[in-house]
Amino acid sequence: MKSYFTANAPAKGDTLILCMQQFHHSSYRLVIVENPDHGRQHRIIIDNGCSFAGASFYRTGQSTFAPKSQTSLLPLVPAVAERLSYKRDTDLTDEDLFLLLEV
């Protein structure tokens, strides 16, 4: 993930996907980048973070508040983003993702 975010650095206002995989299910939400290059570590700050992991993420996609957590920041994938919302979490199974990403 770090190589992706380094090569394709997000800009302020870009949309990314927040992936939360706690409690044996996967939830996803669209988020907007507030600050794409915060501090010495070039952290990505998003508008609507997760209650557990916060709104600050390393370029690896890991949360700065809970780097060992199962919450991560992912690049925008249009086929998946069509099913997601900015205001609420959307649960998607592995099968759902497979069907959305099928070519």
Residue, then its C-alpha position, 0 to 999 in steps of 0.5 A: m500500500k505504501s508504494y501505491f500511496t507514494a506513487n499516487a499521492p492523494a490530494k486534498g478533497d480526493t475520495l478514498i475507502l476506509c476498510m474496517q474489519q473488526f468483529h468478524h465482518s468487513s465494513y467500508r465507507l467512503v472518506i475525503v482527504e482533508n490533509p494529504d501530507h501532514g507532519r514529518q511522516h507525511r500522514i493522510i488525514i481524513d474527514n470521517g475516521c473510525s471511532f477505534a482507529g481515528a482519522s490519521f493514517y500512515r502512507t501504508g494505510q495503517s492507522t497512526f492511533a492503532p497501527k495494529s488494528q484491522t482498520s486501514l485506508l485503501p485507494l478508491v476502486p470505482a467498482v466497489a465505491e459505487r456500493l459505498s456511502y460517505k454517511r454510513d458503513t456498508d458491510l461487504t462479504d468476500e463474495d460481494l467484493f469478488l463479484l464487484l471486482e470480476v472483469 
